[in-house]
Amino acid sequence: MVLCLTGIIVTSAGLRSVNAQRRPRCYMAAMVIWFVSVGIELMSLLAFPIKFLEEISEQAEVHWHFGWGYWVGWASAIFIFVSGLLLVIDKDAEELVYREITSKKKQLGSNEETEAV
């Protein structure tokens, strides 16, 4: 949970940054934090049923099921992974748009100069 909150803060800092060198560093740090968070969560989600089965096999009770909290954990792992994946996909989109606008402005500027001559 702490890693998820840290990922949200770092991603927000990257989105708010106007510095072109700081934004990719924030995005990269946020991606690492998101994926480490997913890894830790998946380890706990996989270790829980294994340890539970070991403990319950020693007792006579064999009928059991997972509660809603376990499924919420899986859903949150999926959402965290998707948010990290979307950050990977979108990390260079703003820089590409900025480059296209800049190059188009340069082309328009050179066309206006040739028309004025």
N, CA, C and O atoms as a GROMACS GRO file, in nm:
protein
  468
    1MET      N    1   0.083  -0.119   0.000
    1MET     CA    2   0.000   0.000   0.000
    1MET      C    3   0.088   0.126   0.000
    1MET      O    4   0.057   0.225  -0.067
    2VAL      N    5   0.196   0.121   0.075
    2VAL     CA    6   0.287   0.236   0.079
    2VAL      C    7   0.351   0.256  -0.058
    2VAL      O    8   0.365   0.370  -0.103
    3LEU      N    9   0.388   0.148  -0.125
    3LEU     CA   10   0.446   0.160  -0.259
    3LEU      C   11   0.345   0.216  -0.358
    3LEU      O   12   0.381   0.295  -0.445
    4CYS      N   13   0.221   0.176  -0.347
    4CYS     CA   14   0.117   0.229  -0.436
    4CYS      C   15   0.099   0.380  -0.416
    4CYS      O   16   0.090   0.455  -0.512
    5LEU      N   17   0.094   0.422  -0.292
    5LEU     CA   18   0.081   0.566  -0.265
    5LEU      C   19   0.203   0.643  -0.314
    5LEU      O   20   0.191   0.753  -0.366
    6THR      N   21   0.322   0.584  -0.297
    6THR     CA   22   0.443   0.647  -0.346
    6THR      C   23   0.439   0.656  -0.499
    6THR      O   24   0.479   0.757  -0.556
    7GLY      N   25   0.392   0.551  -0.564
    7GLY     CA   26   0.378   0.553  -0.710
    7GLY      C   27   0.283   0.661  -0.757
    7GLY      O   28   0.307   0.727  -0.858
    8ILE      N   29   0.174   0.680  -0.685
    8ILE     CA   30   0.078   0.785  -0.721
    8ILE      C   31   0.142   0.922  -0.706
    8ILE      O   32   0.123   1.009  -0.791
    9ILE      N   33   0.216   0.943  -0.599
    9ILE     CA   34   0.281   1.073  -0.576
    9ILE      C   35   0.387   1.101  -0.682
    9ILE      O   36   0.394   1.212  -0.733
   10VAL      N   37   0.468   1.001  -0.714
   10VAL     CA   38   0.574   1.020  -0.814
   10VAL      C   39   0.514   1.043  -0.953
   10VAL      O   40   0.563   1.126  -1.029
   11THR      N   41   0.409   0.971  -0.986
   11THR     CA   42   0.342   0.991  -1.115
   11THR      C   43   0.281   1.131  -1.121
   11THR      O   44   0.291   1.198  -1.224
   12SER      N   45   0.220   1.175  -1.014
   12SER     CA   46   0.162   1.310  -1.010
   12SER      C   47   0.270   1.416  -1.024
   12SER      O   48   0.251   1.517  -1.092
   13ALA      N   49   0.385   1.394  -0.960
   13ALA     CA   50   0.496   1.489  -0.973
   13ALA      C   51   0.545   1.494  -1.117
   13ALA      O   52   0.580   1.602  -1.167
   14GLY      N   53   0.548   1.380  -1.184
   14GLY     CA   54   0.589   1.378  -1.325
   14GLY      C   55   0.489   1.448  -1.415
   14GLY      O   56   0.528   1.516  -1.510
   15LEU      N   57   0.362   1.432  -1.386
   15LEU     CA   58   0.259   1.498  -1.467
   15LEU      C   59   0.260   1.649  -1.448
   15LEU      O   60   0.233   1.724  -1.542
   16ARG      N   61   0.290   1.693  -1.328
   16ARG     CA   62   0.290   1.837  -1.299
   16ARG      C   63   0.419   1.906  -1.341
   16ARG      O   64   0.424   2.029  -1.348
   17SER      N   65   0.522   1.830  -1.369
   17SER     CA   66   0.653   1.887  -1.400
   17SER      C   67   0.653   1.952  -1.538
   17SER      O   68   0.600   1.897  -1.634
   18VAL      N   69   0.712   2.069  -1.545
   18VAL     CA   70   0.729   2.136  -1.673
   18VAL      C   71   0.870   2.118  -1.727
   18VAL      O   72   0.898   2.152  -1.842
   19ASN      N   73   0.957   2.063  -1.644
   19ASN     CA   74   1.095   2.037  -1.683
   19ASN      C   75   1.099   1.911  -1.770
   19ASN      O   76   1.053   1.804  -1.729
   20ALA      N   77   1.153   1.924  -1.891
   20ALA     CA   78   1.153   1.811  -1.986
   20ALA      C   79   1.246   1.698  -1.941
   20ALA      O   80   1.224   1.584  -1.979
   21GLN      N   81   1.349   1.728  -1.863
   21GLN     CA   82   1.439   1.622  -1.816
   21GLN      C   83   1.385   1.552  -1.692
   21GLN      O   84   1.416   1.436  -1.669
   22ARG      N   85   1.306   1.620  -1.613
   22ARG     CA   86   1.255   1.561  -1.489
   22ARG      C   87   1.139   1.465  -1.514
   22ARG      O   88   1.126   1.364  -1.445
   23ARG      N   89   1.056   1.496  -1.611
   23ARG     CA   90   0.936   1.415  -1.637
   23ARG      C   91   0.970   1.269  -1.670
   23ARG      O   92   0.910   1.180  -1.609
   24PRO      N   93   1.062   1.239  -1.763
   24PRO     CA   94   1.092   1.097  -1.789
   24PRO      C   95   1.151   1.024  -1.668
   24PRO      O   96   1.127   0.905  -1.648
   25ARG      N   97   1.228   1.095  -1.586
   25ARG     CA   98   1.283   1.032  -1.465
   25ARG      C   99   1.172   0.998  -1.366
   25ARG      O  100   1.174   0.892  -1.304
   26CYS      N  101   1.076   1.087  -1.353
   26CYS     CA  102   0.962   1.059  -1.264
   26CYS      C  103   0.880   0.942  -1.317
   26CYS      O  104   0.837   0.855  -1.240
   27TYR      N  105   0.858   0.940  -1.448
   27TYR     CA  106   0.783   0.829  -1.508
   27TYR      C  107   0.855   0.696  -1.488
   27TYR      O  108   0.792   0.596  -1.454
   28MET      N  109   0.986   0.695  -1.508
   28MET     CA  110   1.062   0.572  -1.492
   28MET      C  111   1.058   0.525  -1.346
   28MET      O  112   1.040   0.406  -1.320
   29ALA      N  113   1.075   0.617  -1.253
   29ALA     CA  114   1.069   0.581  -1.111
   29ALA      C  115   0.930   0.529  -1.075
   29ALA      O  116   0.917   0.432  -1.000
   30ALA      N  117   0.827   0.592  -1.127
   30ALA     CA  118   0.689   0.548  -1.099
   30ALA      C  119   0.664   0.409  -1.157
   30ALA      O  120   0.599   0.326  -1.093
   31MET      N  121   0.714   0.383  -1.278
   31MET     CA  122   0.696   0.251  -1.337
   31MET      C  123   0.762   0.143  -1.253
   31MET      O  124   0.705   0.036  -1.231
   32VAL      N  125   0.884   0.170  -1.207
   32VAL     CA  126   0.954   0.073  -1.123
   32VAL      C  127   0.876   0.050  -0.994
   32VAL      O  128   0.859  -0.064  -0.951
   33ILE      N  129   0.828   0.156  -0.934
   33ILE     CA  130   0.752   0.144  -0.809
   33ILE      C  131   0.624   0.064  -0.831
   33ILE      O  132   0.591  -0.023  -0.750
   34TRP      N  133   0.551   0.092  -0.941
   34TRP     CA  134   0.427   0.018  -0.969
   34TRP      C  135   0.455  -0.130  -0.987
   34TRP      O  136   0.384  -0.213  -0.930
   35PHE      N  137   0.558  -0.165  -1.065
   35PHE     CA  138   0.583  -0.306  -1.093
   35PHE      C  139   0.641  -0.379  -0.972
   35PHE      O  140   0.613  -0.498  -0.954
   36VAL      N  141   0.719  -0.312  -0.888
   36VAL     CA  142   0.764  -0.374  -0.764
   36VAL      C  143   0.645  -0.398  -0.672
   36VAL      O  144   0.636  -0.502  -0.607
   37SER      N  145   0.554  -0.304  -0.668
   37SER     CA  146   0.433  -0.318  -0.587
   37SER      C  147   0.349  -0.438  -0.634
   37SER      O  148   0.299  -0.514  -0.552
   38VAL      N  149   0.335  -0.452  -0.765
   38VAL     CA  150   0.259  -0.566  -0.818
   38VAL      C  151   0.329  -0.696  -0.784
   38VAL      O  152   0.264  -0.794  -0.747
   39GLY      N  153   0.461  -0.699  -0.795
   39GLY     CA  154   0.536  -0.820  -0.762
   39GLY      C  155   0.519  -0.862  -0.618
   39GLY      O  156   0.499  -0.980  -0.589
   40ILE      N  157   0.528  -0.767  -0.528
   40ILE     CA  158   0.511  -0.798  -0.385
   40ILE      C  159   0.368  -0.844  -0.358
   40ILE      O  160   0.346  -0.938  -0.281
   41GLU      N  161   0.271  -0.778  -0.420
   41GLU     CA  162   0.132  -0.818  -0.399
   41GLU      C  163   0.104  -0.957  -0.454
   41GLU      O  164   0.032  -1.035  -0.392
   42LEU      N  165   0.160  -0.990  -0.570
   42LEU     CA  166   0.139  -1.123  -0.626
   42LEU      C  167   0.204  -1.231  -0.540
   42LEU      O  168   0.149  -1.340  -0.524
   43MET      N  169   0.322  -1.200  -0.484
   43MET     CA  170   0.385  -1.298  -0.396
   43MET      C  171   0.296  -1.326  -0.274
   43MET      O  172   0.282  -1.442  -0.234
   44SER      N  173   0.238  -1.223  -0.218
   44SER     CA  174   0.152  -1.245  -0.102
   44SER      C  175   0.022  -1.315  -0.140
   44SER      O  176  -0.028  -1.397  -0.064
   45LEU      N  177  -0.032  -1.283  -0.258
   45LEU     CA  178  -0.155  -1.349  -0.302
   45LEU      C  179  -0.133  -1.496  -0.335
   45LEU      O  180  -0.225  -1.577  -0.320
   46LEU      N  181  -0.014  -1.531  -0.378
   46LEU     CA  182   0.015  -1.671  -0.406
   46LEU      C  183   0.058  -1.748  -0.282
   46LEU      O  184   0.030  -1.867  -0.270
   47ALA      N  185   0.125  -1.681  -0.189
   47ALA     CA  186   0.171  -1.749  -0.068
   47ALA      C  187   0.056  -1.774   0.030
   47ALA      O  188   0.060  -1.872   0.104
   48PHE      N  189  -0.043  -1.689   0.032
   48PHE     CA  190  -0.154  -1.705   0.126
   48PHE      C  191  -0.227  -1.838   0.111
   48PHE      O  192  -0.242  -1.909   0.211
   49PRO      N  193  -0.273  -1.875  -0.009
   49PRO     CA  194  -0.345  -2.004  -0.017
   49PRO      C  195  -0.254  -2.124   0.009
   49PRO      O  196  -0.300  -2.225   0.062
   50ILE      N  197  -0.128  -2.115  -0.028
   50ILE     CA  198  -0.036  -2.227  -0.004
   50ILE      C  199  -0.020  -2.251   0.145
   50ILE      O  200  -0.032  -2.364   0.192
   51LYS      N  201   0.006  -2.144   0.219
   51LYS     CA  202   0.021  -2.157   0.364
   51LYS      C  203  -0.110  -2.197   0.430
   51LYS      O  204  -0.112  -2.273   0.526
   52PHE      N  205  -0.220  -2.145   0.379
   52PHE     CA  206  -0.351  -2.180   0.435
   52PHE      C  207  -0.380  -2.328   0.415
   52PHE      O  208  -0.432  -2.395   0.505
   53LEU      N  209  -0.348  -2.380   0.297
   53LEU     CA  210  -0.371  -2.523   0.271
   53LEU      C  211  -0.284  -2.612   0.359
   53LEU      O  212  -0.327  -2.718   0.404
   54GLU      N  213  -0.160  -2.568   0.384
   54GLU     CA  214  -0.073  -2.643   0.474
   54GLU      C  215  -0.132  -2.647   0.615
   54GLU      O  216  -0.128  -2.750   0.681
   55GLU      N  217  -0.184  -2.535   0.659
   55GLU     CA  218  -0.240  -2.527   0.794
   55GLU      C  219  -0.370  -2.605   0.806
   55GLU      O  220  -0.392  -2.672   0.907
   56ILE      N  221  -0.456  -2.597   0.707
   56ILE     CA  222  -0.586  -2.662   0.716
   56ILE      C  223  -0.574  -2.813   0.695
   56ILE      O  224  -0.660  -2.888   0.742
   57SER      N  225  -0.472  -2.859   0.626
   57SER     CA  226  -0.458  -3.003   0.603
   57SER      C  227  -0.426  -3.077   0.734
   57SER      O  228  -0.450  -3.197   0.744
   58GLU      N  229  -0.373  -3.006   0.831
   58GLU     CA  230  -0.346  -3.066   0.961
   58GLU      C  231  -0.473  -3.082   1.043
   58GLU      O  232  -0.476  -3.163   1.136
   59GLN      N  233  -0.577  -3.009   1.012
   59GLN     CA  234  -0.703  -3.015   1.085
   59GLN      C  235  -0.802  -3.104   1.010
   59GLN      O  236  -0.778  -3.142   0.896
   60ALA      N  237  -0.910  -3.136   1.075
   60ALA     CA  238  -1.010  -3.225   1.016
   60ALA      C  239  -1.099  -3.152   0.916
   60ALA      O  240  -1.160  -3.216   0.830
   61GLU      N  241  -1.108  -3.022   0.926
   61GLU     CA  242  -1.197  -2.945   0.839
   61GLU      C  243  -1.136  -2.933   0.699
   61GLU      O  244  -1.023  -2.886   0.686
   62VAL      N  245  -1.208  -2.973   0.597
   62VAL     CA  246  -1.156  -2.965   0.461
   62VAL      C  247  -1.240  -2.873   0.373
   62VAL      O  248  -1.195  -2.838   0.263
   63HIS      N  249  -1.358  -2.832   0.415
   63HIS     CA  250  -1.442  -2.743   0.336
   63HIS      C  251  -1.407  -2.598   0.370
   63HIS      O  252  -1.424  -2.555   0.484
   64TRP      N  253  -1.359  -2.524   0.271
   64TRP     CA  254  -1.321  -2.385   0.292
   64TRP      C  255  -1.333  -2.311   0.160
   64TRP      O  256  -1.341  -2.372   0.053
   65HIS      N  257  -1.335  -2.180   0.167
   65HIS     CA  258  -1.336  -2.095   0.049
   65HIS      C  259  -1.274  -1.961   0.085
   65HIS      O  260  -1.265  -1.924   0.202
   66PHE      N  261  -1.232  -1.888  -0.017
   66PHE     CA  262  -1.174  -1.757   0.005
   66PHE      C  263  -1.285  -1.654   0.021
   66PHE      O  264  -1.392  -1.666  -0.038
   67GLY      N  265  -1.257  -1.554   0.102
   67GLY     CA  266  -1.352  -1.446   0.120
   67GLY      C  267  -1.336  -1.340   0.012
   67GLY      O  268  -1.253  -1.353  -0.078
   68TRP      N  269  -1.415  -1.236   0.024
   68TRP     CA  270  -1.415  -1.130  -0.076
   68TRP      C  271  -1.284  -1.051  -0.074
   68TRP      O  272  -1.245  -0.994  -0.176
   69GLY      N  273  -1.216  -1.047   0.039
   69GLY     CA  274  -1.091  -0.971   0.047
   69GLY      C  275  -0.982  -1.028  -0.042
   69GLY      O  276  -0.901  -0.952  -0.096
   70TYR      N  277  -0.979  -1.160  -0.058
   70TYR     CA  278  -0.880  -1.222  -0.144
   70TYR      C  279  -0.902  -1.182  -0.290
   70TYR      O  280  -0.807  -1.156  -0.363
   71TRP      N  281  -1.027  -1.179  -0.331
   71TRP     CA  282  -1.058  -1.142  -0.469
   71TRP      C  283  -1.036  -0.992  -0.493
   71TRP      O  284  -1.001  -0.952  -0.604
   72VAL      N  285  -1.057  -0.912  -0.392
   72VAL     CA  286  -1.025  -0.769  -0.404
   72VAL      C  287  -0.875  -0.751  -0.421
   72VAL      O  288  -0.830  -0.663  -0.495
   73GLY      N  289  -0.796  -0.834  -0.352
   73GLY     CA  290  -0.651  -0.829  -0.368
   73GLY      C  291  -0.609  -0.861  -0.511
   73GLY      O  292  -0.520  -0.796  -0.565
   74TRP      N  293  -0.671  -0.961  -0.573
   74TRP     CA  294  -0.640  -0.994  -0.712
   74TRP      C  295  -0.683  -0.881  -0.806
   74TRP      O  296  -0.611  -0.848  -0.900
   75ALA      N  297  -0.798  -0.823  -0.779
   75ALA     CA  298  -0.844  -0.712  -0.864
   75ALA      C  299  -0.750  -0.592  -0.852
   75ALA      O  300  -0.718  -0.528  -0.952
   76SER      N  301  -0.704  -0.563  -0.731
   76SER     CA  302  -0.612  -0.450  -0.715
   76SER      C  303  -0.479  -0.478  -0.783
   76SER      O  304  -0.418  -0.387  -0.838
   77ALA      N  305  -0.431  -0.603  -0.780
   77ALA     CA  306  -0.307  -0.637  -0.849
   77ALA      C  307  -0.321  -0.616  -0.999
   77ALA      O  308  -0.230  -0.566  -1.064
   78ILE      N  309  -0.435  -0.653  -1.053
   78ILE     CA  310  -0.459  -0.632  -1.196
   78ILE      C  311  -0.463  -0.483  -1.229
   78ILE      O  312  -0.403  -0.440  -1.327
   79PHE      N  313  -0.533  -0.404  -1.148
   79PHE     CA  314  -0.541  -0.260  -1.173
   79PHE      C  315  -0.406  -0.191  -1.160
   79PHE      O  316  -0.374  -0.102  -1.238
   80ILE      N  317  -0.326  -0.232  -1.063
   80ILE     CA  318  -0.193  -0.173  -1.047
   80ILE      C  319  -0.105  -0.208  -1.166
   80ILE      O  320  -0.032  -0.122  -1.216
   81PHE      N  321  -0.112  -0.333  -1.212
   81PHE     CA  322  -0.033  -0.373  -1.329
   81PHE      C  323  -0.076  -0.295  -1.453
   81PHE      O  324   0.009  -0.249  -1.529
   82VAL      N  325  -0.206  -0.278  -1.472
   82VAL     CA  326  -0.256  -0.204  -1.588
   82VAL      C  327  -0.213  -0.057  -1.580
   82VAL      O  328  -0.180   0.002  -1.683
   83SER      N  329  -0.215   0.002  -1.461
   83SER     CA  330  -0.172   0.141  -1.449
   83SER      C  331  -0.024   0.156  -1.481
   83SER      O  332   0.015   0.254  -1.545
   84GLY      N  333   0.058   0.062  -1.438
   84GLY     CA  334   0.199   0.066  -1.474
   84GLY      C  335   0.220   0.046  -1.623
   84GLY      O  336   0.304   0.111  -1.684
   85LEU      N  337   0.142  -0.045  -1.683
   85LEU     CA  338   0.151  -0.070  -1.826
   85LEU      C  339   0.108   0.052  -1.906
   85LEU      O  340   0.171   0.084  -2.007
   86LEU      N  341   0.004   0.119  -1.864
   86LEU     CA  342  -0.039   0.240  -1.934
   86LEU      C  343   0.065   0.351  -1.923
   86LEU      O  344   0.080   0.431  -2.015
   87LEU      N  345   0.135   0.356  -1.811
   87LEU     CA  346   0.241   0.455  -1.797
   87LEU      C  347   0.357   0.423  -1.890
   87LEU      O  348   0.420   0.514  -1.944
   88VAL      N  349   0.386   0.296  -1.910
   88VAL     CA  350   0.491   0.256  -2.004
   88VAL      C  351   0.451   0.295  -2.146
   88VAL      O  352   0.533   0.347  -2.222
   89ILE      N  353   0.327   0.271  -2.181
   89ILE     CA  354   0.280   0.301  -2.317
   89ILE      C  355   0.277   0.451  -2.343
   89ILE      O  356   0.311   0.495  -2.453
   90ASP      N  357   0.238   0.531  -2.245
   90ASP     CA  358   0.213   0.673  -2.266
   90ASP      C  359   0.332   0.762  -2.229
   90ASP      O  360   0.320   0.884  -2.241
   91LYS      N  361   0.442   0.708  -2.186
   91LYS     CA  362   0.547   0.794  -2.130
   91LYS      C  363   0.609   0.890  -2.231
   91LYS      O  364   0.655   0.997  -2.191
   92ASP      N  365   0.614   0.856  -2.360
   92ASP     CA  366   0.676   0.944  -2.459
   92ASP      C  367   0.576   1.016  -2.548
   92ASP      O  368   0.616   1.083  -2.643
   93ALA      N  369   0.448   1.005  -2.520
   93ALA     CA  370   0.346   1.063  -2.608
   93ALA      C  371   0.353   1.215  -2.609
   93ALA      O  372   0.340   1.275  -2.716
   94GLU      N  373   0.372   1.278  -2.495
   94GLU     CA  374   0.374   1.423  -2.490
   94GLU      C  375   0.496   1.479  -2.561
   94GLU      O  376   0.487   1.583  -2.626
   95GLU      N  377   0.609   1.410  -2.551
   95GLU     CA  378   0.729   1.458  -2.616
   95GLU      C  379   0.714   1.449  -2.768
   95GLU      O  380   0.764   1.536  -2.839
   96LEU      N  381   0.646   1.346  -2.818
   96LEU     CA  382   0.626   1.334  -2.962
   96LEU      C  383   0.535   1.444  -3.014
   96LEU      O  384   0.562   1.501  -3.120
   97VAL      N  385   0.430   1.477  -2.942
   97VAL     CA  386   0.340   1.584  -2.983
   97VAL      C  387   0.414   1.716  -2.983
   97VAL      O  388   0.395   1.798  -3.073
   98TYR      N  389   0.497   1.739  -2.883
   98TYR     CA  390   0.573   1.864  -2.875
   98TYR      C  391   0.668   1.875  -2.993
   98TYR      O  392   0.683   1.983  -3.051
   99ARG      N  393   0.733   1.766  -3.030
   99ARG     CA  394   0.826   1.768  -3.143
   99ARG      C  395   0.752   1.795  -3.273
   99ARG      O  396   0.803   1.868  -3.358
  100GLU      N  397   0.634   1.737  -3.292
  100GLU     CA  398   0.559   1.760  -3.414
  100GLU      C  399   0.515   1.905  -3.424
  100GLU      O  400   0.523   1.965  -3.531
  101ILE      N  401   0.469   1.961  -3.316
  101ILE     CA  402   0.425   2.101  -3.317
  101ILE      C  403   0.543   2.192  -3.346
  101ILE      O  404   0.530   2.286  -3.423
  102THR      N  405   0.656   2.164  -3.285
  102THR     CA  406   0.774   2.247  -3.307
  102THR      C  407   0.819   2.240  -3.452
  102THR      O  408   0.850   2.343  -3.512
  103SER      N  409   0.823   2.121  -3.509
  103SER     CA  410   0.868   2.109  -3.648
  103SER      C  411   0.768   2.172  -3.743
  103SER      O  412   0.808   2.230  -3.844
  104LYS      N  413   0.638   2.163  -3.713
  104LYS     CA  414   0.538   2.227  -3.799
  104LYS      C  415   0.549   2.379  -3.792
  104LYS      O  416   0.532   2.448  -3.892
  105LYS      N  417   0.578   2.431  -3.674
  105LYS     CA  418   0.595   2.576  -3.662
  105LYS      C  419   0.715   2.623  -3.742
  105LYS      O  420   0.711   2.729  -3.804
  106LYS      N  421   0.822   2.544  -3.740
  106LYS     CA  422   0.940   2.580  -3.819
  106LYS      C  423   0.908   2.578  -3.967
  106LYS      O  424   0.952   2.666  -4.041
  107GLN      N  425   0.830   2.478  -4.013
  107GLN     CA  426   0.793   2.470  -4.153
  107GLN      C  427   0.703   2.586  -4.192
  107GLN      O  428   0.720   2.644  -4.299
  108LEU      N  429   0.608   2.621  -4.106
  108LEU     CA  430   0.520   2.734  -4.135
  108LEU      C  431   0.598   2.864  -4.139
  108LEU      O  432   0.572   2.950  -4.223
  109GLY      N  433   0.693   2.879  -4.050
  109GLY     CA  434   0.775   2.999  -4.048
  109GLY      C  435   0.858   3.013  -4.175
  109GLY      O  436   0.870   3.123  -4.228
  110SER      N  437   0.913   2.904  -4.226
  110SER     CA  438   0.993   2.911  -4.348
  110SER      C  439   0.905   2.935  -4.470
  110SER      O  440   0.949   3.001  -4.565
  111ASN      N  441   0.782   2.884  -4.471
  111ASN     CA  442   0.690   2.909  -4.582
  111ASN      C  443   0.647   3.056  -4.585
  111ASN      O  444   0.633   3.114  -4.693
  112GLU      N  445   0.625   3.116  -4.469
  112GLU     CA  446   0.586   3.257  -4.464
  112GLU      C  447   0.697   3.345  -4.514
  112GLU      O  448   0.672   3.447  -4.578
  113GLU      N  449   0.822   3.307  -4.484
  113GLU     CA  450   0.935   3.388  -4.531
  113GLU      C  451   0.946   3.381  -4.681
  113GLU      O  452   0.977   3.482  -4.744
  114THR      N  453   0.923   3.264  -4.742
  114THR     CA  454   0.933   3.252  -4.887
  114THR      C  455   0.818   3.327  -4.958
  114THR      O  456   0.837   3.380  -5.067
  115GLU      N  457   0.701   3.331  -4.895
  115GLU     CA  458   0.588   3.404  -4.955
  115GLU      C  459   0.612   3.554  -4.947
  115GLU      O  460   0.569   3.628  -5.035
  116ALA      N  461   0.679   3.599  -4.840
  116ALA     CA  462   0.703   3.742  -4.827
  116ALA      C  463   0.807   3.791  -4.927
  116ALA      O  464   0.807   3.910  -4.960
  117VAL      N  465   0.894   3.704  -4.974
  117VAL     CA  466   0.999   3.744  -5.067
  117VAL      C  467   0.947   3.750  -5.204
  117VAL      O  468   1.021   3.782  -5.297
   0.00000   0.00000   0.00000
